Amino acid sequence: MDHLLLPAGTSIGRHRHIGVEEVFYVIEGTGSARIGEEAADIQKGDAIPVLLNDVHSFENTGARDLEFLVVGIAREKGRLDVEDVK
C-alpha cells in the first residue's frame, strides 16, 4: 500500500510492472489516466485497476494536488519491477 501525491502540472510517465497489479484510488483532485491505449479523465472517488504488464501513466490536469491511495499485489514477495516505456 502506498500514498502518492502529484502536484498540479506533473505526471508519472508511461511504465509497467512485470510482477505487480495495482489499484489507484483517487482521494483528491482531477487528472487523466492512460492504461494501454485507453485514456480517461479521473477524479475524487475513482478507482483505476492496472493489471500485470499494463503500460500506464497518470497526469495531474487540475489546479490542486492529485492524491492517490495505491494498493499493489506482487506475484513475488518483496519484488517490484518497474520498466519505463516510451
Secondary structure, DSSP 8 states (H G I E B T S, - for coil): -EEEEE-TT-EEEEEE-SSEEEEEEEEE-EEEEEETTEEEEEETT-EEEE-TT--EEEEE-SSS-EEEEEEEEESSTT----EE--
